[in-house]
Each structure stands twice: as C-alpha cells, then as structure tokens.
C-alpha cells in the first residue's frame, strides 16, 4: 500500500508540474529599419582647370541647420575663366554631426540610386556628367562633371540630386529630390 501511495503522489506531482506551463512570450516582430534621412548642410563644387593653369575655384552653399529653419549663410557665385575646361567634384556634407558626415560618399556608395541633374541657362558654360554607376548599361551619377566655358558672360546652373532607389533609369521623373540649388555663374 505504501508503494501505491508513493506512486499516486508521484503522478500528482508530475501532473502538477506539467500542468503549470509558463505562458509563452508573445512573438515580437522587430521594427522595420528606416532609411535615415540625411541632413545636408553644405554643398560644394570644386573646379580644377583641365590644363592646370587656372587656380582652383570653389563654390559653396551652406545652411548650417539643413533645409528649412534658418536661411542659408553662404551661397557663392561660380566664377570661372572664359574658354577653359574645368573638372568639378561635388561634395555634400552634414556638419551637424561630429565628425562631419560626408554625404557624397554615401551617394557614391549608392550610385545606382542617385542622379544629379545640371541645367544651365545662358550661353557661357556647358556641363557634362563624367561619372557612372554599375547599371548595365551604366547611367550617370553626377558627382564628377566637366564644365566648358565659352566667352565672357553669366547665367545660372540648377543642381538637382534625385534619390531613385531601385527605379533609376536616367530620367528625372522617378524618385525624390534631395538637393535643389540654383547657383549664379560668371564667366570672366
């Protein structure tokens, strides 16, 4: 009889332990990572004379708090010499970060999703994009350009950076605008 009581106690203990299951934690879905919006505080064009004779020229747009808020503190006129060919490199910075974040590096890393457009008015300068992404066939990027100046004159150049993730086709229409600036230029 003693063995039967021990056996029954054992069955009760086993049933009690197995019946006290801990509630399972609910399944949690991790948050979807978002593509962090960059703050673009500075846009620079640095011009180098292809023949190596004219001095380097830098034209800069600076808005320390980014788009919106306070107005830009610097918006240079592009000043180039007549009858020259210049190679220009575009640099985009986020100076709200420490160290400064070079957004143009990210644009180059994501070249298949970005495209600059340079639209000139006036007849004193032309702009051609000289860097390309890895699409087949390659599409322009626009961090590197070639500028040809003619005679003395002036005009404007609109610089637009389009972000076109997975839809870049070389055209302006798809995507969103990251940068839209209109520089005055002077050819002297």
C-alpha positions as protocol buffer text, in pm:
chain_id: "A"
residue {
  index: 1
  type: UNK
  ca { x: 0 y: 0 z: 0 }
}
residue {
  index: 2
  type: UNK
  ca { x: 288 y: 231 z: 78 }
}
residue {
  index: 3
  type: UNK
  ca { x: 419 y: 189 z: -276 }
}
residue {
  index: 4
  type: UNK
  ca { x: 78 y: 270 z: -426 }
}
residue {
  index: 5
  type: UNK
  ca { x: 56 y: 594 z: -222 }
}
residue {
  index: 6
  type: UNK
  ca { x: 407 y: 692 z: -329 }
}
residue {
  index: 7
  type: UNK
  ca { x: 314 y: 614 z: -688 }
}
residue {
  index: 8
  type: UNK
  ca { x: -3 y: 827 z: -668 }
}
residue {
  index: 9
  type: UNK
  ca { x: 188 y: 1115 z: -509 }
}
residue {
  index: 10
  type: UNK
  ca { x: 442 y: 1095 z: -790 }
}
residue {
  index: 11
  type: UNK
  ca { x: 164 y: 1107 z: -1053 }
}
residue {
  index: 12
  type: UNK
  ca { x: 7 y: 1412 z: -882 }
}
residue {
  index: 13
  type: UNK
  ca { x: 346 y: 1590 z: -871 }
}
residue {
  index: 14
  type: UNK
  ca { x: 416 y: 1514 z: -1239 }
}
residue {
  index: 15
  type: UNK
  ca { x: 71 y: 1635 z: -1346 }
}
residue {
  index: 16
  type: UNK
  ca { x: 104 y: 1947 z: -1133 }
}
residue {
  index: 17
  type: UNK
  ca { x: 445 y: 2036 z: -1275 }
}
residue {
  index: 18
  type: UNK
  ca { x: 350 y: 1964 z: -1635 }
}
residue {
  index: 19
  type: UNK
  ca { x: 21 y: 2149 z: -1598 }
}
residue {
  index: 20
  type: UNK
  ca { x: 194 y: 2466 z: -1480 }
}
residue {
  index: 21
  type: UNK
  ca { x: 342 y: 2564 z: -1809 }
}
residue {
  index: 22
  type: UNK
  ca { x: 476 y: 2913 z: -1825 }
}
residue {
  index: 23
  type: UNK
  ca { x: 288 y: 3123 z: -2075 }
}
residue {
  index: 24
  type: UNK
  ca { x: 499 y: 3164 z: -2384 }
}
residue {
  index: 25
  type: UNK
  ca { x: 621 y: 3509 z: -2465 }
}
residue {
  index: 26
  type: UNK
  ca { x: 424 y: 3665 z: -2747 }
}
residue {
  index: 27
  type: UNK
  ca { x: 608 y: 3674 z: -3075 }
}
residue {
  index: 28
  type: UNK
  ca { x: 760 y: 4016 z: -3122 }
}
residue {
  index: 29
  type: UNK
  ca { x: 826 y: 4150 z: -3468 }
}
residue {
  index: 30
  type: UNK
  ca { x: 1139 y: 4362 z: -3487 }
}
residue {
  index: 31
  type: UNK
  ca { x: 1080 y: 4714 z: -3614 }
}
residue {
  index: 32
  type: UNK
  ca { x: 1138 y: 4771 z: -3982 }
}
residue {
  index: 33
  type: UNK
  ca { x: 1463 y: 4963 z: -4022 }
}
residue {
  index: 34
  type: UNK
  ca { x: 1407 y: 5305 z: -4167 }
}
residue {
  index: 35
  type: UNK
  ca { x: 1637 y: 5475 z: -4414 }
}
residue {
  index: 36
  type: UNK
  ca { x: 1774 y: 5756 z: -4200 }
}
residue {
  index: 37
  type: UNK
  ca { x: 1720 y: 6095 z: -4358 }
}
residue {
  index: 38
  type: UNK
  ca { x: 2046 y: 6278 z: -4401 }
}
residue {
  index: 39
  type: UNK
  ca { x: 2076 y: 6645 z: -4318 }
}
residue {
  index: 40
  type: UNK
  ca { x: 2260 y: 6819 z: -4596 }
}
residue {
  index: 41
  type: UNK
  ca { x: 2416 y: 7137 z: -4461 }
}
residue {
  index: 42
  type: UNK
  ca { x: 2685 y: 7207 z: -4721 }
}
residue {
  index: 43
  type: UNK
  ca { x: 2716 y: 7155 z: -5096 }
}
residue {
  index: 44
  type: UNK
  ca { x: 3049 y: 7237 z: -5261 }
}
residue {
  index: 45
  type: UNK
  ca { x: 3163 y: 7237 z: -5620 }
}
residue {
  index: 46
  type: UNK
  ca { x: 3541 y: 7236 z: -5655 }
}
residue {
  index: 47
  type: UNK
  ca { x: 3666 y: 7323 z: -6005 }
}
residue {
  index: 48
  type: UNK
  ca { x: 4008 y: 7232 z: -6140 }
}
residue {
  index: 49
  type: UNK
  ca { x: 4136 y: 7368 z: -6472 }
}
residue {
  index: 50
  type: UNK
  ca { x: 4198 y: 7069 z: -6702 }
}
residue {
  index: 51
  type: UNK
  ca { x: 4517 y: 7234 z: -6833 }
}
residue {
  index: 52
  type: UNK
  ca { x: 4642 y: 7302 z: -6482 }
}
residue {
  index: 53
  type: UNK
  ca { x: 4696 y: 7678 z: -6530 }
}
residue {
  index: 54
  type: UNK
  ca { x: 4393 y: 7848 z: -6376 }
}
residue {
  index: 55
  type: UNK
  ca { x: 4354 y: 7846 z: -5997 }
}
residue {
  index: 56
  type: UNK
  ca { x: 4116 y: 7604 z: -5830 }
}
residue {
  index: 57
  type: UNK
  ca { x: 3769 y: 7752 z: -5779 }
}
residue {
  index: 58
  type: UNK
  ca { x: 3528 y: 7656 z: -5501 }
}
residue {
  index: 59
  type: UNK
  ca { x: 3161 y: 7750 z: -5496 }
}
residue {
  index: 60
  type: UNK
  ca { x: 2974 y: 7666 z: -5179 }
}
residue {
  index: 61
  type: UNK
  ca { x: 2622 y: 7662 z: -5042 }
}
residue {
  index: 62
  type: UNK
  ca { x: 2596 y: 7642 z: -4660 }
}
residue {
  index: 63
  type: UNK
  ca { x: 2284 y: 7607 z: -4449 }
}
residue {
  index: 64
  type: UNK
  ca { x: 2406 y: 7501 z: -4101 }
}
residue {
  index: 65
  type: UNK
  ca { x: 2068 y: 7372 z: -3982 }
}
residue {
  index: 66
  type: UNK
  ca { x: 1974 y: 7198 z: -4308 }
}
residue {
  index: 67
  type: UNK
  ca { x: 1667 y: 7252 z: -4521 }
}
residue {
  index: 68
  type: UNK
  ca { x: 1404 y: 7470 z: -4355 }
}
residue {
  index: 69
  type: UNK
  ca { x: 1461 y: 7665 z: -4036 }
}
residue {
  index: 70
  type: UNK
  ca { x: 1718 y: 7941 z: -4073 }
}
residue {
  index: 71
  type: UNK
  ca { x: 1820 y: 8066 z: -4418 }
}
residue {
  index: 72
  type: UNK
  ca { x: 2149 y: 7972 z: -4581 }
}
residue {
  index: 73
  type: UNK
  ca { x: 2454 y: 8163 z: -4456 }
}
residue {
  index: 74
  type: UNK
  ca { x: 2656 y: 8125 z: -4776 }
}
residue {
  index: 75
  type: UNK
  ca { x: 2558 y: 8092 z: -5143 }
}
residue {
  index: 76
  type: UNK
  ca { x: 2855 y: 8160 z: -5369 }
}
residue {
  index: 77
  type: UNK
  ca { x: 2855 y: 8263 z: -5732 }
}
residue {
  index: 78
  type: UNK
  ca { x: 3055 y: 8023 z: -5950 }
}
residue {
  index: 79
  type: UNK
  ca { x: 3336 y: 8231 z: -6108 }
}
residue {
  index: 80
  type: UNK
  ca { x: 3524 y: 8067 z: -6394 }
}
residue {
  index: 81
  type: UNK
  ca { x: 3759 y: 8190 z: -6667 }
}
residue {
  index: 82
  type: UNK
  ca { x: 3646 y: 8209 z: -7031 }
}
residue {
  index: 83
  type: UNK
  ca { x: 3747 y: 7946 z: -7287 }
}
residue {
  index: 84
  type: UNK
  ca { x: 3853 y: 7685 z: -7033 }
}
residue {
  index: 85
  type: UNK
  ca { x: 3763 y: 7326 z: -6949 }
}
residue {
  index: 86
  type: UNK
  ca { x: 3718 y: 7251 z: -6582 }
}
residue {
  index: 87
  type: UNK
  ca { x: 3665 y: 6926 z: -6398 }
}
residue {
  index: 88
  type: UNK
  ca { x: 3436 y: 6970 z: -6099 }
}
residue {
  index: 89
  type: UNK
  ca { x: 3378 y: 6747 z: -5798 }
}
residue {
  index: 90
  type: UNK
  ca { x: 3064 y: 6781 z: -5588 }
}
residue {
  index: 91
  type: UNK
  ca { x: 3081 y: 6735 z: -5212 }
}
residue {
  index: 92
  type: UNK
  ca { x: 2783 y: 6711 z: -4979 }
}
residue {
  index: 93
  type: UNK
  ca { x: 2835 y: 6739 z: -4604 }
}
residue {
  index: 94
  type: UNK
  ca { x: 2629 y: 6705 z: -4289 }
}
residue {
  index: 95
  type: UNK
  ca { x: 2809 y: 6937 z: -4048 }
}
residue {
  index: 96
  type: UNK
  ca { x: 2555 y: 6878 z: -3770 }
}
residue {
  index: 97
  type: UNK
  ca { x: 2742 y: 6553 z: -3690 }
}
residue {
  index: 98
  type: UNK
  ca { x: 3075 y: 6517 z: -3516 }
}
residue {
  index: 99
  type: UNK
  ca { x: 3277 y: 6414 z: -3702 }
}
residue {
  index: 100
  type: UNK
  ca { x: 3131 y: 6574 z: -4014 }
}
residue {
  index: 101
  type: UNK
  ca { x: 2946 y: 6321 z: -4229 }
}
residue {
  index: 102
  type: UNK
  ca { x: 3043 y: 6325 z: -4597 }
}
residue {
  index: 103
  type: UNK
  ca { x: 2710 y: 6251 z: -4761 }
}
residue {
  index: 104
  type: UNK
  ca { x: 2869 y: 6248 z: -5108 }
}
residue {
  index: 105
  type: UNK
  ca { x: 3048 y: 5925 z: -5007 }
}
residue {
  index: 106
  type: UNK
  ca { x: 2707 y: 5768 z: -4935 }
}
residue {
  index: 107
  type: UNK
  ca { x: 2577 y: 5897 z: -5271 }
}
residue {
  index: 108
  type: UNK
  ca { x: 2871 y: 5727 z: -5443 }
}
residue {
  index: 109
  type: UNK
  ca { x: 2816 y: 5403 z: -5246 }
}
residue {
  index: 110
  type: UNK
  ca { x: 2452 y: 5414 z: -5360 }
}
residue {
  index: 111
  type: UNK
  ca { x: 2533 y: 5539 z: -5711 }
}
residue {
  index: 112
  type: UNK
  ca { x: 2271 y: 5309 z: -5866 }
}
residue {
  index: 113
  type: UNK
  ca { x: 2005 y: 5502 z: -5670 }
}
residue {
  index: 114
  type: UNK
  ca { x: 2123 y: 5863 z: -5722 }
}
residue {
  index: 115
  type: UNK
  ca { x: 2141 y: 6101 z: -6016 }
}
residue {
  index: 116
  type: UNK
  ca { x: 2241 y: 6468 z: -6038 }
}
residue {
  index: 117
  type: UNK
  ca { x: 2095 y: 6699 z: -6298 }
}
residue {
  index: 118
  type: UNK
  ca { x: 2277 y: 7020 z: -6403 }
}
residue {
  index: 119
  type: UNK
  ca { x: 2065 y: 7263 z: -6603 }
}
residue {
  index: 120
  type: UNK
  ca { x: 2237 y: 7577 z: -6729 }
}
residue {
  index: 121
  type: UNK
  ca { x: 2083 y: 7900 z: -6853 }
}
residue {
  index: 122
  type: UNK
  ca { x: 2285 y: 8145 z: -7055 }
}
residue {
  index: 123
  type: UNK
  ca { x: 2533 y: 8053 z: -7323 }
}
residue {
  index: 124
  type: UNK
  ca { x: 2863 y: 8084 z: -7141 }
}
residue {
  index: 125
  type: UNK
  ca { x: 2901 y: 7733 z: -6999 }
}
residue {
  index: 126
  type: UNK
  ca { x: 2803 y: 7370 z: -7059 }
}
residue {
  index: 127
  type: UNK
  ca { x: 2809 y: 7087 z: -6807 }
}
residue {
  index: 128
  type: UNK
  ca { x: 2858 y: 6715 z: -6878 }
}
residue {
  index: 129
  type: UNK
  ca { x: 2849 y: 6433 z: -6621 }
}
residue {
  index: 130
  type: UNK
  ca { x: 3160 y: 6213 z: -6634 }
}
residue {
  index: 131
  type: UNK
  ca { x: 3100 y: 5951 z: -6362 }
}
residue {
  index: 132
  type: UNK
  ca { x: 2871 y: 5649 z: -6395 }
}
residue {
  index: 133
  type: UNK
  ca { x: 2707 y: 5379 z: -6184 }
}
residue {
  index: 134
  type: UNK
  ca { x: 2715 y: 5000 z: -6230 }
}
residue {
  index: 135
  type: UNK
  ca { x: 2387 y: 4956 z: -6419 }
}
residue {
  index: 136
  type: UNK
  ca { x: 2406 y: 4773 z: -6749 }
}
residue {
  index: 137
  type: UNK
  ca { x: 2436 y: 4999 z: -6944 }
}
residue {
  index: 138
  type: UNK
  ca { x: 2590 y: 5243 z: -6696 }
}
residue {
  index: 139
  type: UNK
  ca { x: 2387 y: 5551 z: -6602 }
}
residue {
  index: 140
  type: UNK
  ca { x: 2530 y: 5890 z: -6499 }
}
residue {
  index: 141
  type: UNK
  ca { x: 2577 y: 5987 z: -6135 }
}
residue {
  index: 142
  type: UNK
  ca { x: 2699 y: 6350 z: -6140 }
}
residue {
  index: 143
  type: UNK
  ca { x: 2943 y: 6383 z: -5851 }
}
residue {
  index: 144
  type: UNK
  ca { x: 3205 y: 6448 z: -6121 }
}
residue {
  index: 145
  type: UNK
  ca { x: 3140 y: 6683 z: -6410 }
}
residue {
  index: 146
  type: UNK
  ca { x: 3320 y: 6857 z: -6695 }
}
residue {
  index: 147
  type: UNK
  ca { x: 3243 y: 7226 z: -6750 }
}
residue {
  index: 148
  type: UNK
  ca { x: 3333 y: 7407 z: -7071 }
}
residue {
  index: 149
  type: UNK
  ca { x: 3324 y: 7784 z: -7069 }
}
residue {
  index: 150
  type: UNK
  ca { x: 3288 y: 7994 z: -7380 }
}
residue {
  index: 151
  type: UNK
  ca { x: 3317 y: 8372 z: -7398 }
}
residue {
  index: 152
  type: UNK
  ca { x: 3255 y: 8615 z: -7116 }
}
residue {
  index: 153
  type: UNK
  ca { x: 2902 y: 8600 z: -6979 }
}
residue {
  index: 154
  type: UNK
  ca { x: 2682 y: 8490 z: -6695 }
}
residue {
  index: 155
  type: UNK
  ca { x: 2386 y: 8271 z: -6618 }
}
residue {
  index: 156
  type: UNK
  ca { x: 2262 y: 8015 z: -6368 }
}
residue {
  index: 157
  type: UNK
  ca { x: 2302 y: 7645 z: -6317 }
}
residue {
  index: 158
  type: UNK
  ca { x: 2038 y: 7445 z: -6133 }
}
residue {
  index: 159
  type: UNK
  ca { x: 2182 y: 7147 z: -5946 }
}
residue {
  index: 160
  type: UNK
  ca { x: 1929 y: 6879 z: -5853 }
}
residue {
  index: 161
  type: UNK
  ca { x: 2010 y: 6549 z: -5682 }
}
residue {
  index: 162
  type: UNK
  ca { x: 1741 y: 6285 z: -5727 }
}
residue {
  index: 163
  type: UNK
  ca { x: 1718 y: 5981 z: -5498 }
}
residue {
  index: 164
  type: UNK
  ca { x: 1579 y: 5695 z: -5708 }
}
residue {
  index: 165
  type: UNK
  ca { x: 1612 y: 5367 z: -5514 }
}
residue {
  index: 166
  type: UNK
  ca { x: 1553 y: 5067 z: -5741 }
}
residue {
  index: 167
  type: UNK
  ca { x: 1393 y: 5290 z: -6008 }
}
residue {
  index: 168
  type: UNK
  ca { x: 1684 y: 5488 z: -6155 }
}
residue {
  index: 169
  type: UNK
  ca { x: 1653 y: 5495 z: -6531 }
}
residue {
  index: 170
  type: UNK
  ca { x: 1850 y: 5807 z: -6629 }
}
residue {
  index: 171
  type: UNK
  ca { x: 1540 y: 6028 z: -6633 }
}
residue {
  index: 172
  type: UNK
  ca { x: 1436 y: 6300 z: -6388 }
}
residue {
  index: 173
  type: UNK
  ca { x: 1081 y: 6178 z: -6317 }
}
residue {
  index: 174
  type: UNK
  ca { x: 1115 y: 5883 z: -6076 }
}
residue {
  index: 175
  type: UNK
  ca { x: 1222 y: 5936 z: -5714 }
}
residue {
  index: 176
  type: UNK
  ca { x: 1257 y: 6222 z: -5470 }
}
residue {
  index: 177
  type: UNK
  ca { x: 1463 y: 6539 z: -5473 }
}
residue {
  index: 178
  type: UNK
  ca { x: 1743 y: 6550 z: -5213 }
}
residue {
  index: 179
  type: UNK
  ca { x: 1905 y: 6876 z: -5331 }
}
residue {
  index: 180
  type: UNK
  ca { x: 1773 y: 7159 z: -5548 }
}
residue {
  index: 181
  type: UNK
  ca { x: 2001 y: 7464 z: -5572 }
}
residue {
  index: 182
  type: UNK
  ca { x: 2035 y: 7738 z: -5833 }
}
residue {
  index: 183
  type: UNK
  ca { x: 2386 y: 7883 z: -5849 }
}
residue {
  index: 184
  type: UNK
  ca { x: 2465 y: 8201 z: -6039 }
}
residue {
  index: 185
  type: UNK
  ca { x: 2776 y: 8171 z: -6251 }
}
residue {
  index: 186
  type: UNK
  ca { x: 3005 y: 8429 z: -6402 }
}
residue {
  index: 187
  type: UNK
  ca { x: 3250 y: 8358 z: -6684 }
}
residue {
  index: 188
  type: UNK
  ca { x: 3514 y: 8629 z: -6699 }
}
